[in-house]
Each structure stands twice: as C-alpha cells, then as structure tokens.
Amino acid sequence: MKKLSKAKSGGGMTAARRGWKQEFYHSWPLYLLLLPSIFLAVIFCYAPMGGLVMAFQNYKPWLGILDSEFVGLENFRQIFAFKESYQAIINTLIIAVSKIVLGLVVPIVMGLLLNEVHHTGLKKGIQTLVYLPHFLSWVTVAGMLRDILSLDGIVNGFLTKLGMERIFFLGEAGMFRQIAVISDLWKGFGFGMIVYLAAISNIDQNLYEAAEMDGANRWQQTLHITLPGIMPMIIVMATLSLGNVLNAGFDQIFNLYSPLTYSTGDIIDTYVYRQSLVNGQYSFGTAVGLFKSSISLALTVVSYRIAYKYAGYRIF
C-alpha cells in the first residue's frame, strides 16, 4: 500500500511538472510580454526597499547606508514626540475618511439618479461630462482651482458684486480641508458612478417588471431591487477603500497647500516629503513613511478579507 501511495504521489508530481511545462510551452509569448513589467517593478518598486534600513539609522549621506549609525527604533519614537507628526496623522485621517465616505455615497446617489434618465443621448452626455475630470492631472486641476479661487478669481469677483469681502480660499487653514475633499469628489466621482451604473445594468429586468405589476413605484423598486442588486459592488468598493485611510492624496495636497495651511492641510505624505527632501532628515522621513505603509498594508489585507467574506471578491 505504501509503495502504491508513493507511486501515486510521484505520478501526481510528475503530472504537475508536465502540466506546468506544457502550459509554459503554449503560453511563453505571454510570459515574454510580462518581462518588461516585471523588470520595471523590480527596479522601481522592490529595489528601493533596501533604503528602508535608513528608518533604523541616523543616516548621513556622506557616510552612506553601510556606515551610518544604527539607532534602532529611535526614529519611530520621535514620530510620537513631535506635534507636527500628530497633526499630519490627524489631517490625513480627517481628509482621507471624508473622501472615502463622500466618494462612496455620492457616486451611488448619482448612479441611481442617472439610471432614471431614459433619454439615451442625455444619459451618455452626462456620463461623459462627469467622467472627464477623472483624466485630468492634479497639476492641471490645482492650476484651475488657484485661478478660480484666487483673490482676483471668478468666485471672489462674484462675492464683491454681492457686497461681500474677498476671501483667500487657499490661504485659509479652516477652509482647506473642505476644498480638498470637494475638489477630489468633483474629479473622481464620475468613475465610481459608471461602476455602479454597470452594476445596475446587470440586474435582471424581470424583477422590475414583476414589481411594477405588483404596484411598486420607482422609489420602492430602487429600495427593494436596485440597492440590494448593487450591494455586493458597494461592499467591494467600501472595503477596498479601507486601505486608503492613510492615503489622503499627495498629488492633490502638494499642489494646493502652502505654509499658511500646514495646520490643517499637511498630511503624512507631504510631511515625509518636507522632512526628507527639504529638511534633510532622511531617517526620520523614512521612518514616518514606513509607519504609514505598514498600517496601509495591514488595512489592505483586512479589506480584501472582508470583501471576500461578504461579497465573494478576491484577486488571488
């Protein structure tokens, strides 16, 4: 029996090897196409990770990584010793959570409303208009906002005509978070709306016909058919966004903020940028970045598990 089981296991391993070789032989052009992407990922994503050792050193550029003093977790202790670090973490959480909540609710509402538009041309026109900002870079959007919200911009020109004083919108710390969240929502909600419209289109139309025959109005159909039908997609989008709790958007904030708004607009990414590249505190900046990345990784793993458990969504 033992010999038989060994023979079977050996045969299974041989079949597996044969299957892998056959699959590689038939699909080698696809693997060849992957090589440039793998090469770029290794160079730009994995090779730089060697620099993370600076988080545990008192790094000096003239000494290099190999000769700089090892200080253990001292740089991580300093994260919780500086007031600026606390403020950057708080700002990141406030801005990121606001973006996640509004970025989930608004596309759902807009998708449900646009689904009620039956004129095909009008519906496609609205989809195109709200989706276009998604393709604009934050450099372009920030330039537009600076022109619109400047002291001589359109908004202040309208306020002066109403007899009100001019407002330096991007220089007011108390208004910066709201501007950041609203501008991010304007730029990105069109993509989410299209995702939910696609989910709505997959709902069986016979359910609406049956509900209409039973006397259900459009609101009742939306409440009892449409929302439950797109709930798996809502769960997936919500859980996957958990990994972005500490990603408030470096491109946006960096192009919009100024020293006047550091108190409410400085996030972890911009704080790391200033500490590392501007102030030359490479070890401290690396420690803050590693701290943020570790938490983001943990949240991403948790979010994927939640998405798989409640919506059956998985990548691997």
KOLZARO-758649 format. One line per field, with one value per residue (C-alpha): z, x, y; residue in one letter. Coordinates in pm, whole numbers, plus 32768, in hexadecimal, padded with zeros to 4 digits. Each point is the difference from the previous one (the first is absolute). Layout:
residues N
up <- Z, ...
east <- X, ...
north <- Y, ...
rest <- a, ...
***
This chain:
residues 316
up <- 8000, 8058, 7EB5, 7F4E, 80B2, 7FB5, 7E95, 7FF0, 80A6, 7F1F, 7ED3, 8072, 8025, 7EAA, 7F69, 80AA, 7F76, 7EA9, 8013, 8062, 7EE6, 7F03, 8076, 7FEB, 7EA7, 7F7C, 80B1, 7FF2, 7F2A, 8119, 8103, 7F19, 7FF7, 817C, 8015, 7FC9, 810D, 80F3, 7FB4, 8041, 813D, 8089, 7FB3, 8074, 8109, 80A4, 7FDB, 80B4, 812F, 8061, 8068, 8116, 80DA, 8028, 80E6, 80FF, 7FD3, 803A, 7E8E, 7F81, 7E85, 800B, 80C7, 7F38, 8075, 805A, 80E7, 809C, 8174, 805B, 80F7, 8006, 8037, 8066, 7EC3, 803A, 8165, 7F76, 7F2C, 813B, 80A2, 7EFF, 7FF3, 7E86, 7FDB, 80C7, 7F36, 7EB5, 806C, 8074, 7EBE, 7F32, 80B5, 7FE8, 7E8F, 7F9A, 80BF, 7F76, 7EA0, 8035, 808C, 7EFC, 7EED, 8055, 803B, 7EE5, 7EE2, 807F, 800C, 7EAD, 7F69, 8080, 7F7F, 7EAC, 7FE2, 7FFF, 7ECC, 7ED6, 7EED, 7F7B, 7F72, 813B, 80DB, 7F3D, 7FF5, 817B, 802B, 7F1F, 80AC, 8161, 7F9A, 7F49, 813B, 8060, 7EE8, 806B, 80C8, 8151, 7F76, 7F07, 80FD, 8105, 7F00, 7FB0, 8171, 8043, 7EE7, 8067, 8178, 7FF7, 8081, 7E9A, 7F9A, 7F8F, 8159, 80AB, 7EDD, 803B, 8178, 7FCE, 7F22, 8120, 80E6, 80BA, 804D, 7F3A, 8095, 7FD3, 7FE5, 7FD3, 8110, 810A, 80DA, 8070, 7E9A, 7F6E, 8061, 7F6D, 7EBB, 7FEB, 8039, 7F14, 7EE8, 8022, 7FF7, 7EC6, 7F55, 8059, 8039, 7E8D, 8000, 8128, 7F65, 7EC4, 80D2, 80AE, 7EB8, 7F77, 8135, 7FD8, 7E92, 806E, 80D4, 7F6A, 7F5E, 8045, 816E, 7FAA, 7F23, 8114, 8102, 7F17, 7FCF, 817C, 8012, 8076, 7FA3, 7F90, 8161, 8081, 7EDA, 8049, 8172, 7FE0, 7EB4, 7F8D, 814B, 8061, 7E9E, 8011, 8170, 7FB2, 7F32, 8115, 80FC, 7F1A, 7FC1, 8170, 8082, 7EFC, 805C, 8164, 7F88, 7FA2, 815C, 801A, 7E93, 7FF5, 7EA9, 7FE9, 7E9D, 805C, 814F, 7F84, 7EE1, 80D6, 815B, 807D, 814D, 805B, 7FFE, 809B, 813F, 7F4F, 7EAF, 804C, 7FD8, 803E, 7E99, 7FE9, 815E, 7F96, 7EC7, 80C4, 810F, 7F0C, 7ECC, 8085, 8163, 7FC0, 811C, 7F2C, 811C, 80A7, 7EB5, 7FA8, 8156, 7FD1, 7EA4, 8079, 8121, 7F0F, 7F04, 810C, 8077, 7E98, 7FB4, 812F, 7FA3, 7E98, 8070, 80EB, 7EF1, 7F04, 8100, 804D, 7E8C, 7FCA, 812F, 7FB9, 7E86, 7F7D, 7F69, 7FE8, 7F2B, 804F
east <- 8000, 811E, 80A9, 7EB6, 7FC7, 8164, 7FD2, 7EBC, 809C, 8131, 7F1F, 7F3B, 813B, 8079, 7EAE, 8010, 815B, 7F91, 7ECC, 80D1, 80F7, 7EEB, 7F51, 8146, 8048, 7EAB, 7FF9, 816E, 7FB0, 7F21, 810F, 80F2, 7F17, 8005, 8179, 8011, 7EF8, 80B2, 814A, 7F6F, 7F51, 8145, 80C3, 7F05, 7F35, 80D6, 8169, 7FBD, 7F81, 816B, 7FFB, 7F08, 8129, 802C, 7ED0, 80D7, 8136, 807D, 803D, 8111, 801A, 817B, 8019, 7F02, 7F1B, 8117, 80BF, 7EE4, 7FBB, 7EF5, 7F04, 7EEF, 7EA1, 806B, 7F75, 7EB0, 7FF3, 8032, 7EC9, 7F2D, 80DB, 7FCB, 7EBD, 801F, 7FF8, 7EBE, 7F65, 8061, 7F64, 7EC0, 7FE7, 8037, 7EED, 7F05, 803D, 801A, 7ECB, 7F35, 806D, 7FAA, 7EA4, 7F9C, 80AE, 7F1F, 7EB3, 7FFF, 804A, 7EED, 7F02, 8069, 7FF9, 7E9F, 7F8A, 80A2, 7F69, 7EAB, 8059, 7F6F, 8079, 8134, 80B0, 7FD2, 806E, 8141, 8047, 7FEA, 80DC, 8109, 7FFB, 8021, 8108, 80E8, 809E, 807D, 8103, 8088, 8142, 8006, 80F6, 7EF6, 7EE4, 80CE, 8051, 7E8E, 7FA5, 810B, 7F76, 7E96, 8035, 810B, 7FBE, 7FC6, 7F4A, 7E9D, 7F7B, 8088, 7F89, 7EA1, 801D, 8067, 7ED2, 7F29, 80A8, 80D1, 8173, 80FC, 806F, 8156, 7F72, 8145, 80A8, 7EF7, 8060, 7E99, 7F84, 8119, 7F78, 7EAB, 809B, 80DE, 7EDD, 7F0E, 80FF, 8061, 7E90, 7FC6, 812A, 7FBC, 7E8F, 7FBC, 80CE, 7F41, 7EB5, 804D, 8062, 7EAD, 7F48, 80A7, 7F92, 7E9C, 7FFA, 8047, 7EC4, 7EF3, 7EFB, 7EF1, 8012, 7F99, 7EE5, 7F7F, 8019, 7F49, 7EE7, 7FE4, 7FD1, 815C, 8065, 815D, 8073, 7F90, 80A9, 8142, 7FED, 7FAB, 80A0, 810F, 80B1, 8005, 8072, 8131, 804A, 811E, 80AA, 7FC7, 809F, 8129, 803C, 7FD5, 80E8, 810D, 8002, 8063, 8164, 8005, 7FB3, 8162, 8011, 7F6E, 8093, 8163, 7FDA, 7ECE, 8078, 8160, 7F76, 7F01, 8090, 80EC, 80AA, 7EC1, 7F38, 80FB, 7F33, 7ED5, 8089, 814C, 7FD8, 80F0, 8081, 804A, 8095, 80EC, 805A, 805A, 80BF, 80C6, 8044, 7FD8, 8086, 80F5, 7F7F, 800E, 7FED, 7ED4, 7F49, 8040, 7F7E, 7EBD, 7FD1, 803F, 7F0B, 7EF4, 8044, 7FEF, 7EAB, 7F84, 8075, 7F49, 7EC1, 801A, 801B, 7ED6, 7F31, 803F, 7F9A, 7EC1, 7FB5, 802F, 7F2D, 7ED5, 800A, 80C6, 8102, 8168, 8133, 80C9
north <- 8000, 80EB, 7FBC, 803B, 814D, 806E, 7F9F, 80C8, 8132, 7FE8, 7FE5, 812E, 80D2, 7F8F, 805C, 8154, 8041, 7F8B, 80DE, 8131, 7FC1, 7FD3, 813C, 80C5, 7F72, 806C, 8154, 806A, 8137, 8080, 7FC7, 80B4, 812B, 8007, 8020, 817E, 8038, 7F18, 80AC, 815B, 7F8B, 7F70, 813E, 8105, 7F45, 7EF6, 8075, 814E, 7F3D, 7FD0, 816C, 7FB3, 7FAB, 8179, 7FFD, 7F49, 80D7, 815E, 8019, 80E8, 8023, 801E, 7EBB, 7F39, 7EEA, 7F10, 80ED, 80CC, 7FCD, 7EFF, 8096, 7EF6, 8086, 815E, 80A0, 7F57, 8087, 815F, 7FDB, 800F, 810A, 8114, 80C5, 8024, 7E85, 7FE5, 8119, 7F5F, 7EB4, 80AD, 80CA, 7EC5, 7F43, 811E, 8043, 7E92, 7F8D, 8124, 7FA5, 7E91, 8046, 8103, 7F3D, 7EDA, 80B0, 8101, 7F0B, 7F18, 811B, 8088, 7EA3, 7FC5, 8152, 7FD7, 7EA6, 80A7, 80CE, 7F49, 80EA, 7F49, 8132, 80CE, 7EDD, 7FC4, 8175, 801C, 7ECC, 8099, 8153, 7F7A, 7EFF, 80F3, 809A, 7EA6, 801A, 8153, 800A, 80AC, 80FE, 806E, 7FF7, 80BE, 810E, 8023, 8016, 8104, 80D8, 7FD1, 802E, 810E, 815E, 8070, 7EC3, 7FC1, 7FA5, 8137, 80D5, 7F7A, 803E, 816B, 803B, 7F84, 80FC, 7EFD, 8007, 7F39, 7EB1, 7F64, 7EA0, 7F3F, 80CC, 7FC3, 7ED8, 7FCD, 7FD4, 7F2F, 7EA9, 804A, 807B, 7ECB, 7F0F, 80AF, 8022, 7E91, 7F9F, 80D1, 7F61, 7E96, 7FBB, 7FCA, 7EC1, 7F6D, 8063, 7F3C, 7ED1, 8004, 803B, 7EC9, 7F3F, 807E, 7F92, 7E9A, 7FEC, 7F1F, 80E3, 7EFE, 8064, 8165, 7F85, 7F1C, 8118, 80F0, 7F03, 7FE8, 817A, 8068, 8163, 806A, 8052, 7EAC, 7F52, 80BB, 7FB0, 7E8E, 7F9A, 80F3, 8038, 7E8E, 7FAE, 80E2, 7FBA, 7F0C, 8110, 80FF, 7F11, 7FC6, 8173, 8055, 7EF3, 803E, 8172, 7FA4, 7FD4, 8172, 8083, 808A, 806E, 815D, 8049, 8085, 808E, 80CB, 8085, 804F, 80D1, 80B8, 803A, 810D, 8057, 80BD, 7EBB, 7F0D, 7FEC, 7F64, 7F90, 7F5A, 7E87, 7EDF, 7FF5, 8175, 7FF7, 7EE8, 80C5, 8137, 7F48, 7F29, 80D2, 8163, 7FEC, 7EE3, 7F22, 7EC6, 7F05, 80A4, 802B, 7E93, 7F93, 80C6, 7F6F, 7E9D, 8032, 8075, 7EEB, 7EF1, 8074, 8020, 7E9E, 7F74, 80BC, 7F87, 7E94, 802B, 80AA, 7EE8, 7EFB, 80C0, 8025, 7E8A, 7FA4, 80DF, 8030, 7ED7, 80EB, 7F8E, 8049, 7EC5
rest <- m, k, k, l, s, k, a, k, s, g, g, g, m, t, a, a, r, r, g, w, k, q, e, f, y, h, s, w, p, l, y, l, l, l, l, p, s, i, f, l, a, v, i, f, c, y, a, p, m, g, g, l, v, m, a, f, q, n, y, k, p, w, l, g, i, l, d, s, e, f, v, g, l, e, n, f, r, q, i, f, a, f, k, e, s, y, q, a, i, i, n, t, l, i, i, a, v, s, k, i, v, l, g, l, v, v, p, i, v, m, g, l, l, l, n, e, v, h, h, t, g, l, k, k, g, i, q, t, l, v, y, l, p, h, f, l, s, w, v, t, v, a, g, m, l, r, d, i, l, s, l, d, g, i, v, n, g, f, l, t, k, l, g, m, e, r, i, f, f, l, g, e, a, g, m, f, r, q, i, a, v, i, s, d, l, w, k, g, f, g, f, g, m, i, v, y, l, a, a, i, s, n, i, d, q, n, l, y, e, a, a, e, m, d, g, a, n, r, w, q, q, t, l, h, i, t, l, p, g, i, m, p, m, i, i, v, m, a, t, l, s, l, g, n, v, l, n, a, g, f, d, q, i, f, n, l, y, s, p, l, t, y, s, t, g, d, i, i, d, t, y, v, y, r, q, s, l, v, n, g, q, y, s, f, g, t, a, v, g, l, f, k, s, s, i, s, l, a, l, t, v, v, s, y, r, i, a, y, k, y, a, g, y, r, i, f
***
